[in-house]
Amino acid sequence: MSVVPSVDLRDFLSDDPNRKQKFVQEIGAAFENIGFVALSGHFLSDMLVEDLYSEIKKFFNLPQEIKDKYEIEGIGGQRGYTSFGKEHAKGRKEGDLKEFWHFGQYVEDSPKLKEEYPDNVTVDELPKFNEVGKETYKMLEKTAKYVLRALAIHLGLNEDYFDEYIKNGNSILRPIHYPPIISEPKNAVRAAAHGDINLITLLMGAHGKGLQVQNHKGEWVDAIAKPDELMINVGDMLSRLSNNKLKSTIHQVVNPPKELWGTSRYSVPFFMHPVSEMPLNCLENCIDAEHPKMYEDITAGEFLHERLIELGLIKK
C-alpha cells in the first residue's frame, strides 16, 4: 500500500446497512494492510478545531517559566506540561524535538477511577484553553467509540464490545508543539520511529508533510490528511488483542527541509486507552493454525506501565 486510504464515518452512522458494512470493510482492510486511515465525518466542528489551535499556540508561546510551573513531578507526564526533549522513542536515547501538554479523562460516575487518575491541570493564564481542551477531548472520544464499534464488527465481536472498556478510559489528548529547529539536530527528529501504546490514535494536524508510516515492505510513506480529516492508526494494545490481525504501524515525524526549519509544527493526537483492567489477551477468533497466539496475556494497565518505563517517562 503506497497511500493511506480515506473513509467517511457518516457511512457507519447512516441508517443504510450497506453503507455501514462498506465502512466496516474499508476500515478493516486498511487496518489489516497498513494500520492507518484518514477519516472524515467525525464530531469535531471547524470552529472547535480553530479555537483549539488558537489556544494551544497561545499556551506554547507563554514564557518558559510560566509553562514550567505546569510540569508536575511524579506522575510520568500524564497530565499538564512536558518540556522540550523529555520524551524519547523506545530504544532511543535522543529526546524528541517537541514539547507537549496532556489533557486526561474527565471521570463520570466512578469514584475509584477519579482516585486512580491524576487530576487535569488548569492553566490559570488561559481559561479558554481548559474549556476547549475538554470539548475536543469529548468529541474525539465520541468519534473513537464509533470507530471501535466498526472494528468490533470486523473482528467478529458484538458491536458494543469495547464500550464498557473505554467508558472513563485512561485516554490522553496531547497538543504537541515542534518548535523551529535552530541548529543541525544530532540524531534527533521531531518524533522518532515508534508504534503507539494504546488501542487507536486519532490525530489532528497531519495536513502538511512530516508524518510518515512504514508499509509492509519497510518503505516510508507520507501520511497527509485533507483539512477535514483525522488520521487514525492502530496502537499496540489493539494489535495484541487481535493477535496482530490489525497492524500497529511504525510511524515517525521527520524534520522539515532546511528552508522550513524556522517554522513551528503543531499536531494533536488523541490516544484512546481503555480502563486498566481491560484484558489484552489475544481474541480466540483471531487465533488458528495459520495464526498461532503471538502474545502473553496481560492487562492494559500492566502493558501501559511497561511501556512508560521504556519511554523514559517513569522510573522502574
C-alpha angles and dihedrals in degrees: 000000000000100000134044109247122235125227133179119226089205087074090061093044094049124102090237109103091203093056090046092051091046089057092048091051094045097048092041092053092046093051092047093048108036106354094232135091136174110230129200127178094056127146100259114108120215089243093054091049091049092049092048094052091046091053097044091050088052091050096049089046091059116110112277093244090059093048090047092061088064093056102103118205122224102024100089093246092293094139136023127005130352113191129229118297097004098119125061133183120260109281095015131105098196114093117235116255096248147091122208150178130226127216112186138193121313096217119218126190097353119099089176093060092041086061094044098052123064115247119260113259117240120218104219095195095056113038093174090055090067095046095047091045091054094047092048090049091053095047094048091047089052091049091049091052092061093044089054090048089056091048091049089058090047090053092050095252131127109282092243095047094119098040097089092046097049097044103106087357122170092258123158132208109205121190105196129199118198101193124214112285109245102182138012106293113233104228090320126123131182090262119357121225110290147143120236120250100219138072098267135345123218111200127200119193103036090131100113131049116282108082112090130180127202116235125208092272090059092251120141113237124193110242108206122168126202115250092263095046135092119211109229127192140178117254129212093261092060091042090055093045091052093044088245094305086124109049125231098211124212110239139171143188108232126205114262122249112283094259089062097046090105093065130090121228123208127194133166119207122186110209108206108212128175125223113288094253095061109121113231092195110145110268113252092229090057093056123081140134092285093043109041118188108284103186140052118243113268139153124244091247094053092047093049091050092052092050096046088057090051090050092053093242095116130026123235 
